[in-house]
Amino acid sequence: MAAFLGSPLRTLRSLLRELRYVSARAGRPYRDMAAYRHLREAFRAHRVTSEKLCRAQQELHFQAATYLCLLRSVREHLALHREYHGKGERLPEEVASLVGLKLPQQPGGKGGDP
Amino acid sequence: MWRGCQRLFCTRPQASWLFLMTSPVEGPRLLLPGTARAYTPPTERKRFYQNVSISQGEGGFEINLDQRKLKTPQAKLFTVPSEALAIAVATEWDSQQETIKFYTMHLTTLCYTALDNPSQRNKDQMIRAALKFLETDTVCYRVEEPAALVELQKNEWDPIVEWAEKRYNVEIGSSTSIMGPHIPPRTKDIFTSHLASYNMWALQGIEYVITQLKSLILSMGLMERHITVEKAVLLSRLEEEYQIQRWGKVEWAHDYEMYELRARTAAGTLFAHLCSESSTVKHKLLQD
């Protein structure tokens, strides 16, 4: 069942990468974060050496993968939000350039003398 | 029509009076070209704290922002039953930079909802609301054309419906009718009693996931750890993905929505799992 999740170590590594993003935003090393300590302990406690079916480990791995998905999606969503939605209404020039167009140039300026 | 005009005249003085009362100090605002319009609602506020920490209180785990305890919108003390959940919430607060972006803090929002219960619903009402989605479940609603989409839906959705039918020993089926599939009463009863086995907190998370994915079956797949969040979101948006493949993808609409849906679904799933965990913890202690 856990096959679709891949290796737990990979999930942990990706999680730590996301935590580094989070801690960079907070301006502190990620090793100081409670989340880092909790994850490290949880992964250590559920480490098994044999290939025995371990329900608790699978549950933890699924949770870790879900948390990874949450952190990653929030980061990506926020980046897109900043880029496209977070600045209020766009100017007509910006809207035009979004779809690869330019506004026509008016020689006398907008609403200028005919 | 005259009545409508009268109403217009009657409401106008009131409206302007309201306007005067609510914004007497601000005065007319000048809109400079190039600045954002002023009418976007404030969804962010300044980060007013430095350190985020967790402490264990009587009711569970609490969040401290500097020396202040975090409270819910209804001014209740913020306490959560699971330490891992408290850590995840604290991480959300800690990851805010200059401003607090509430729309990125899905776990905090879910905890608020569970603590305050703003819609004042009880367990039965929540289960009934969740079951409503079974009658119009995304994965049971099929199209008749185009042929490629029909096949895609069959290939992708049939396995998860079959899994659910086997897992809960029920009959679900699918339909191309606008009325949706006919769900036997026995199926509904089984899902009702299954949902009733979760506690209120977990149920809050499950219902949140169901309303996001518009599918009870996909949500149960997540609860039972049968599919990942990424897969559930993909299956929920199957038709959109098909259209994207055909017509192309627009980053600020398709990706934006997909990441938001993923974030919300992941938050609800994690929330439900962390809140229904107490039995496995006991199990572990017994083993030791």
Interface residues (C-beta under 8 A of the other chain):
Chain A: M1 F4 L5 L19 V22 R25 A26 M33 A34 A35 H38 A42 A56 Q58 E59 F62 Q63 A65 T66 Y67 C69 L70 S73 V74 E76 H77 L78 L80 H81 E83 Y84 H85 K87 G88 E89 L91 L98
Chain B: P33 G34 T35 A36 R37 T40 S53 I54 E83 A84 I87 A88 A90 T91 D94 S95 Q96 Q97 K101 Y103 T104 H106 L107 R225 H226 I227 T228 V229 E230 K231 E251 W252 D255 Y256 Y259 E260 R262 A263 A266 A267 T269 L270 H273 L274 T280 K284
